[in-house]
Amino acid sequence: MAENTAYTVGETHANDAEAHTEHDAGGEHHAGPMLWGLAPYQWVSISMLVLLLIAFFGAKVHKTIGGGLDGQIAAIRAELDEAKRLRTEAEQLRDEYAAKIANAENDAEAMLDNAKAEAEAILVRAEDDSKALVERRKRMAQDKISAAEREAVAEVRATAAAAAAAASRKLIGEKLDAKADSKIADDLIAGI
C-alpha cells in the first residue's frame, strides 16, 4: 500500500511537494514528507547550520548592535547630563532673579519709606520756615510800629518842646524885665 503525503509551508503547489516512497526490507513502501525537495533530516541539518552561523556571526552582529546601542545610550546620557546642567543653571537663574525681584521690592519699599520721610521732613521744615517767616515779619512789623511810635513820640516831644520853649519865651518876655533878670541872676549866683 502506497501513501502519498505532502507537507507544505505557505501555499501548496504540486511541483514543490512530491510523495517519496521508500522500501524497507519487508517490502513495504513508506512515504516520507518532503518540502521543496528536501527531506526532514536535511531541513534539520540546514537549520543547525543556520543556527551555528547565527551563533558565530550573530556574536559579531550582537557586538555591533550592542556597540551602536551603547553609543546611543552614551549620547542619551550626555544629553540627560546636559539637560540636568541646564536645568540647574535655569533654577539658579530663577532663584537669582527671584532674589533680585525681592530685593527690588524691598528697595522700592525702602525708597517709598524714604520719600515719605523726606516729604514729611520737608513739610515740617516748610511749616517751621513759614512760622519763622511769620515771626520775622511780625517782629519787623512790630519794629516798624515801635520805630514809628518812637518817631511819633520824638516828634510830639520835639513839637511839645518847641511849643513849651515858645510859650516860655513868650511868658518870660512878658513877665521878665531887666530888673527881674538881675534878681534871678543874683539868686542863682548866691545858690552856687
Rosetta silent file (secondary structure, phi, psi, omega in degrees, C-alpha in Angstrom):
SEQUENCE: MAENTAYTVGETHANDAEAHTEHDAGGEHHAGPMLWGLAPYQWVSISMLVLLLIAFFGAKVHKTIGGGLDGQIAAIRAELDEAKRLRTEAEQLRDEYAAKIANAENDAEAMLDNAKAEAEAILVRAEDDSKALVERRKRMAQDKISAAEREAVAEVRATAAAAAAAASRKLIGEKLDAKADSKIADDLIAGI
SCORE:     score description
SCORE:     0.000 S_00000001
   1 L     0.000  130.506 -175.509    0.000    0.000    0.000 S_00000001
   2 L  -114.256  131.349  178.729    1.441    3.285   -1.028 S_00000001
   3 L  -115.062  136.309  174.377    0.633    6.566    0.630 S_00000001
   4 L  -109.506  116.232  179.430    1.331    9.911   -0.824 S_00000001
   5 L  -125.644  133.150  179.873    1.626   12.626    1.852 S_00000001
   6 L  -125.927  132.121  174.359    2.703   16.174    1.157 S_00000001
   7 L  -111.003  131.331 -178.986    3.571   18.874    3.742 S_00000001
   8 L  -129.135  155.958  173.861    3.699   22.416    2.559 S_00000001
   9 L  -116.404  130.878 -177.194    4.522   25.788    4.045 S_00000001
  10 L    78.744 -127.582 -179.621    2.515   28.716    2.732 S_00000001
  11 L   -89.891  147.003  179.680    0.695   27.704   -0.398 S_00000001
  12 L   -94.075  126.909  177.548    0.730   24.145   -1.554 S_00000001
  13 L  -121.213  146.401 -176.338    1.978   23.562   -5.045 S_00000001
  14 L   -68.479  -32.333 -177.288    2.025   20.292   -6.830 S_00000001
  15 L   -79.436  -26.650 -175.649    5.590   20.759   -8.079 S_00000001
  16 L   -74.355  -38.978 -175.102    7.006   21.740   -4.666 S_00000001
  17 L  -119.102  127.844  177.146    5.961   18.689   -2.746 S_00000001
  18 L  -128.519  150.760  178.090    6.090   15.181   -4.075 S_00000001
  19 L   -78.362  137.689  179.831    5.483   11.933   -2.361 S_00000001
  20 E  -119.682  131.113 -177.515    8.591    9.891   -1.826 S_00000001
  21 E  -111.642  142.729  177.628    8.404    6.242   -1.267 S_00000001
  22 E  -124.816  151.631  178.211   10.951    4.096    0.435 S_00000001
  23 E  -109.949  133.624  173.403   11.228    0.359    0.542 S_00000001
  24 L  -105.011 -177.828 -174.613   12.165   -1.421    3.647 S_00000001
  25 L   -65.345  -24.209 -178.557   13.322   -4.991    3.960 S_00000001
  26 L   -83.109   -5.982  178.209    9.815   -6.255    4.356 S_00000001
  27 L    90.326    6.032  177.925    8.803   -4.872    1.031 S_00000001
  28 L   -87.577  149.608  177.825    6.530   -2.205    2.337 S_00000001
  29 E  -101.954  130.956  175.566    6.706    1.241    0.964 S_00000001
  30 E  -115.262  133.547  178.183    6.790    4.221    3.373 S_00000001
  31 E   -97.474  128.543  177.785    6.164    7.690    2.163 S_00000001
  32 E  -103.375  149.686 -179.750    8.224   10.470    3.883 S_00000001
  33 L   -71.768  145.432 -178.919    7.273   14.137    3.930 S_00000001
  34 L  -132.361  139.840  175.901    9.120   16.410    1.551 S_00000001
  35 E  -132.102  119.868 -177.326    9.373   20.207    1.491 S_00000001
  36 L    50.693   36.150  175.172   10.889   21.885   -1.545 S_00000001
  37 L    81.988   10.539 -178.651   12.506   18.679   -2.439 S_00000001
  38 E  -117.613  142.603  179.003   14.303   18.199    0.905 S_00000001
  39 L   -81.937  163.320 -177.974   13.725   15.528    3.478 S_00000001
  40 H   -58.699  -39.584 -178.865   13.220   16.383    7.161 S_00000001
  41 H   -66.027  -29.497  175.992   16.741   15.341    8.213 S_00000001
  42 H   -69.783  -38.190  177.285   18.112   17.694    5.546 S_00000001
  43 H   -64.968  -38.094  177.909   15.996   20.510    6.974 S_00000001
  44 H   -64.163  -41.254  178.797   17.338   19.731   10.436 S_00000001
  45 H   -63.606  -44.900  178.730   20.886   19.905    9.060 S_00000001
  46 H   -63.417  -41.121  179.501   20.178   23.227    7.333 S_00000001
  47 H   -62.773  -42.682  179.040   18.558   24.575   10.488 S_00000001
  48 H   -64.629  -40.749  177.926   21.561   23.568   12.583 S_00000001
  49 H   -62.026  -45.693  178.152   23.901   25.141   10.053 S_00000001
  50 H   -61.997  -41.694  179.459   21.854   28.384   10.083 S_00000001
  51 H   -63.772  -42.303  177.709   21.775   28.293   13.892 S_00000001
  52 H   -66.142  -39.268  177.122   25.559   27.842   14.053 S_00000001
  53 H   -64.357  -41.174  177.730   26.076   30.664   11.534 S_00000001
  54 H   -63.450  -42.216 -179.854   23.786   32.897   13.560 S_00000001
  55 H   -64.907  -41.625 -178.040   25.665   31.958   16.721 S_00000001
  56 H   -71.975  -55.091 -178.107   29.054   32.583   15.084 S_00000001
  57 H   -81.483  -23.581  179.592   28.236   35.700   13.100 S_00000001
  58 H   -64.493  -30.860  177.982   25.462   36.767   15.453 S_00000001
  59 H   -63.470  -41.200  177.641   28.036   37.455   18.158 S_00000001
  60 H   -67.268  -41.724  178.556   29.682   39.970   15.851 S_00000001
  61 H   -65.050  -41.025  178.796   26.315   41.407   14.915 S_00000001
  62 H   -61.152  -42.999  177.812   25.356   41.440   18.572 S_00000001
  63 H   -64.691  -40.294  179.002   28.553   43.299   19.403 S_00000001
  64 H   -64.557  -46.643  178.575   27.917   45.744   16.568 S_00000001
  65 H   -64.424  -43.669  178.636   24.316   46.273   17.641 S_00000001
  66 H   -61.410  -42.180  178.635   25.414   46.433   21.276 S_00000001
  67 H   -63.771  -42.063  177.592   28.125   48.937   20.406 S_00000001
  68 H   -63.135  -43.351  178.029   25.639   51.058   18.483 S_00000001
  69 H   -65.414  -40.275  176.913   23.178   50.867   21.357 S_00000001
  70 H   -61.153  -40.298  177.118   25.947   51.681   23.853 S_00000001
  71 H   -62.620  -42.292  178.702   26.858   54.710   21.730 S_00000001
  72 H   -66.838  -39.345  178.057   23.234   55.805   21.691 S_00000001
  73 H   -62.785  -43.206  178.822   22.968   55.209   25.439 S_00000001
  74 H   -63.134  -41.127  179.290   26.121   57.287   25.997 S_00000001
  75 H   -65.185  -40.947  178.819   24.735   60.054   23.761 S_00000001
  76 H   -65.887  -40.836  177.720   21.417   59.968   25.621 S_00000001
  77 H   -62.431  -41.334  178.768   23.255   60.051   28.969 S_00000001
  78 H   -63.013  -42.133  178.136   25.302   63.018   27.749 S_00000001
  79 H   -64.811  -40.063  177.292   22.109   64.765   26.652 S_00000001
  80 H   -64.098  -42.516  177.452   20.494   63.977   30.016 S_00000001
  81 H   -62.002  -42.456  177.914   23.555   65.298   31.857 S_00000001
  82 H   -63.266  -41.088  179.000   23.470   68.442   29.707 S_00000001
  83 H   -64.677  -40.781  177.315   19.745   68.793   30.380 S_00000001
  84 H   -62.727  -43.591  179.663   20.373   68.395   34.142 S_00000001
  85 H   -62.629  -44.608  179.361   23.144   71.007   33.977 S_00000001
  86 H   -64.352  -38.104  178.484   20.918   73.373   32.016 S_00000001
  87 H   -64.874  -42.822  177.971   18.075   72.775   34.450 S_00000001
  88 H   -60.714  -44.749  178.108   20.387   73.517   37.385 S_00000001
  89 H   -62.592  -41.403  179.663   21.562   76.708   35.682 S_00000001
  90 H   -64.373  -40.880  177.651   17.964   77.680   34.936 S_00000001
  91 H   -64.604  -40.575  177.958   16.973   77.059   38.557 S_00000001
  92 H   -62.544  -44.887  177.903   19.943   79.132   39.731 S_00000001
  93 H   -62.168  -41.997  178.728   18.969   81.942   37.357 S_00000001
  94 H   -60.463  -47.040  179.622   15.353   81.686   38.515 S_00000001
  95 H   -63.442  -40.106  179.293   16.438   81.864   42.161 S_00000001
  96 H   -62.444  -46.621 -179.976   18.810   84.734   41.368 S_00000001
  97 H   -69.532  -32.297  175.307   16.094   86.699   39.592 S_00000001
  98 H   -64.506  -41.383  177.244   13.604   85.894   42.350 S_00000001
  99 H   -65.011  -40.895  178.327   16.108   87.281   44.862 S_00000001
 100 H   -63.848  -40.178  178.679   16.665   90.332   42.651 S_00000001
 101 H   -64.407  -43.275  178.521   12.909   90.864   42.410 S_00000001
 102 H   -62.676  -43.366  177.934   12.580   90.526   46.191 S_00000001
 103 H   -63.769  -39.639  178.981   15.492   92.950   46.651 S_00000001
 104 H   -64.484  -39.601  177.466   13.941   95.325   44.133 S_00000001
 105 H   -65.034  -42.887  177.660   10.642   95.172   46.007 S_00000001
 106 H   -63.340  -42.448  177.922   12.468   95.806   49.288 S_00000001
 107 H   -62.631  -41.326  179.475   14.421   98.642   47.662 S_00000001
 108 H   -63.808  -42.533  177.884   11.208  100.104   46.264 S_00000001
 109 H   -63.602  -42.252  179.368    9.585   99.906   49.709 S_00000001
 110 H   -63.499  -43.138  178.168   12.673  101.488   51.285 S_00000001
 111 H   -62.834  -39.934  178.901   12.675  104.250   48.642 S_00000001
 112 H   -63.995  -44.338  177.863    8.974  104.823   49.246 S_00000001
 113 H   -62.733  -42.332  177.694    9.552  104.997   53.005 S_00000001
 114 H   -63.003  -42.071  179.452   12.498  107.375   52.465 S_00000001
 115 H   -63.249  -41.474  177.530   10.410  109.526   50.137 S_00000001
 116 H   -62.988  -44.639 -179.671    7.602  109.664   52.713 S_00000001
 117 H   -63.393  -43.164  178.211   10.084  110.538   55.465 S_00000001
 118 H   -64.272  -40.237  178.944   11.702  113.214   53.276 S_00000001
 119 H   -63.993  -42.654  177.581    8.298  114.608   52.336 S_00000001
 120 H   -64.149  -41.671  178.856    7.307  114.749   55.996 S_00000001
 121 H   -63.368  -42.257  178.485   10.658  116.382   56.870 S_00000001
 122 H   -63.567  -41.118  179.211   10.195  118.910   54.044 S_00000001
 123 H   -64.115  -44.382  178.458    6.648  119.594   55.247 S_00000001
 124 H   -63.272  -44.732  178.953    7.831  120.065   58.844 S_00000001
 125 H   -62.293  -41.313  178.805   10.707  122.245   57.640 S_00000001
 126 H   -64.567  -41.036  177.068    8.333  124.273   55.472 S_00000001
 127 H   -63.323  -44.893  178.935    5.960  124.715   58.411 S_00000001
 128 H   -62.676  -43.557  179.097    8.880  125.748   60.640 S_00000001
 129 H   -63.010  -40.729 -179.988   10.212  128.072   57.926 S_00000001
 130 H   -68.324  -38.236  176.007    6.784  129.613   57.420 S_00000001
 131 H   -63.513  -44.045  179.534    6.358  130.070   61.190 S_00000001
 132 H   -63.606  -40.316  178.091    9.823  131.633   61.388 S_00000001
 133 H   -63.059  -42.907  178.522    8.989  133.842   58.399 S_00000001
 134 H   -62.850  -42.973  178.944    5.732  134.906   60.027 S_00000001
 135 H   -63.267  -44.005  178.120    7.592  135.600   63.264 S_00000001
 136 H   -60.932  -46.129  179.885   10.274  137.595   61.418 S_00000001
 137 H   -63.684  -38.773  178.897    7.652  139.566   59.544 S_00000001
 138 H   -63.778  -45.745  177.818    5.722  140.085   62.775 S_00000001
 139 H   -62.406  -42.596  178.834    8.890  141.307   64.524 S_00000001
 140 H   -60.884  -41.627  179.045    9.705  143.522   61.555 S_00000001
 141 H   -65.661  -42.782  178.627    6.182  144.942   61.665 S_00000001
 142 H   -64.663  -39.542  177.593    6.430  145.413   65.414 S_00000001
 143 H   -62.455  -42.817  178.158    9.853  147.004   64.969 S_00000001
 144 H   -63.419  -42.112  179.019    8.422  149.327   62.309 S_00000001
 145 H   -64.164  -43.847  179.533    5.480  150.136   64.561 S_00000001
 146 H   -63.035  -41.295  179.026    7.843  150.746   67.510 S_00000001
 147 H   -64.730  -41.305  178.485   10.070  152.889   65.317 S_00000001
 148 H   -65.119  -39.905  177.488    7.043  154.810   64.076 S_00000001
 149 H   -62.764  -44.216  179.649    5.829  155.196   67.674 S_00000001
 150 H   -62.239  -44.115  178.513    9.286  156.410   68.738 S_00000001
 151 H   -62.120  -41.676 -179.847    9.401  158.793   65.820 S_00000001
 152 H   -64.754  -43.206  179.526    5.902  159.999   66.646 S_00000001
 153 H   -64.156  -42.830  179.607    6.790  160.375   70.342 S_00000001
 154 H   -63.748  -41.211  179.357   10.017  162.147   69.415 S_00000001
 155 H   -65.996  -41.197  177.690    8.113  164.370   67.020 S_00000001
 156 H   -64.272  -42.774  178.869    5.456  165.018   69.650 S_00000001
 157 H   -63.364  -44.192  179.559    8.178  165.751   72.216 S_00000001
 158 H   -62.281  -43.032  178.926   10.010  167.968   69.769 S_00000001
 159 H   -64.535  -42.635 -179.954    6.780  169.740   68.958 S_00000001
 160 H   -65.653  -41.202  179.621    5.905  169.950   72.659 S_00000001
 161 H   -64.999  -40.766  179.076    9.409  171.174   73.499 S_00000001
 162 H   -65.623  -41.587  179.542    9.221  173.770   70.740 S_00000001
 163 H   -66.827  -40.245  179.362    5.790  174.814   71.909 S_00000001
 164 H   -66.220  -40.676  179.092    6.974  174.910   75.545 S_00000001
 165 H   -64.881  -42.534  179.498   10.049  176.889   74.582 S_00000001
 166 H   -64.410  -42.499 -179.803    7.958  179.311   72.573 S_00000001
 167 H   -66.253  -40.008  178.957    5.465  179.612   75.416 S_00000001
 168 H   -63.426  -42.226 -179.973    8.297  180.061   77.924 S_00000001
 169 H   -62.117  -43.814 -178.325    9.869  182.747   75.792 S_00000001
 170 H   -63.633  -45.636 -178.628    6.596  184.486   75.488 S_00000001
 171 H   -66.987  -43.112 -179.314    5.906  184.238   79.192 S_00000001
 172 H   -64.524  -42.289 -179.428    9.429  185.183   80.120 S_00000001
 173 H   -63.044  -35.735 -178.548    9.333  188.046   77.676 S_00000001
 174 H   -78.905  -40.165 -171.916    6.082  189.275   79.145 S_00000001
 175 H   -96.427  -21.160 -176.210    6.886  188.740   82.782 S_00000001
 176 L  -104.169  135.172  173.872   10.566  189.289   82.975 S_00000001
 177 L  -125.961 -169.032 -173.207   12.205  192.595   82.555 S_00000001
 178 H   -69.426  -35.543 -179.103   15.730  193.720   83.272 S_00000001
 179 H   -68.772  -42.607 -179.909   15.148  194.161   86.972 S_00000001
 180 H   -69.372  -32.232  179.533   13.692  190.633   87.378 S_00000001
 181 H   -66.299  -45.202 -177.136   16.529  189.236   85.310 S_00000001
 182 H   -68.900  -32.590  177.273   19.169  190.671   87.556 S_00000001
 183 H   -66.274  -43.219 -179.940   17.354  189.394   90.652 S_00000001
 184 H   -64.643  -41.406 -179.324   17.205  185.811   89.172 S_00000001
 185 H   -66.062  -39.033  179.470   20.887  186.019   88.237 S_00000001
 186 H   -67.344  -39.140  179.164   21.770  187.161   91.749 S_00000001
 187 H   -64.923  -38.432 -179.632   19.723  184.327   93.275 S_00000001
 188 H   -68.139  -43.320 -179.012   21.442  181.792   91.089 S_00000001
 189 H   -65.586  -40.021 -179.092   24.884  183.076   91.917 S_00000001
 190 H   -68.508  -30.550  179.971   24.092  183.063   95.584 S_00000001
 191 H   -74.101  -15.546 -177.099   22.821  179.467   95.308 S_00000001
 192 L   -88.201    0.000    0.000   26.119  178.285   93.874 S_00000001
